[in-house]
Amino acid sequence: MEENNFDSVIGGNIRRLRVEHNKTLEAVVKAMQVCGYKWSTTTLSNIERGTRPLRASEIFDLLHCLGFEDPVSQLSAIYETPTESRLNTEILWMHLARADFEIAVARYDKTRDNLIGMLESEEAAKRFTVATQRHYRELIQNEDKMMEKVISQYPFLKHDPSETE
């Protein structure tokens, strides 16, 4: 699929969507015929190869025949080039990694707060010596230093999103 041949990009995306939805050429053609189009398997095959352009009037019906309940939401999937697809995939992975990071930081903060709360409790004052409490506070401080070191390796984490570049 050549990115500079837009009909090939669209055709390749249609084929990918058809295969992802386990639709045969024949099933999609039959569904398009029910919608009033005079399509044959050759028509769809030519569209998928990029030798016959997909007409604007056919797009929504085709997406519906491919199994999409909301064809409008899938328009980008039809027009997306392979490069855009890779970029969108990487953005998704970045989004998931950020979410994982936020969860890990929240877990770190909660665990840290729990540890400090336990050390400051009356029970800890009764059960642990001052040296033991100091030992655990030092462990927490060491973890905080390690966390600061990790975060300092990623300067963009300190970037204020309200700032414009």
Secondary structure by P-SEA (a helix, b strand, c coil): cccccaaaaaaaaaaaaaaaacccaaaaaaaaaaacccccaaaaaaaaaccccccccaaaaaaaaacccccccccccccccaaaaaaaaaaaaaaaaaaaaaaaaaaaaaaaaaaaaaaacaaaaacccaaaaaaaaaaaaaaaaaaaaaaaacccccccccccc
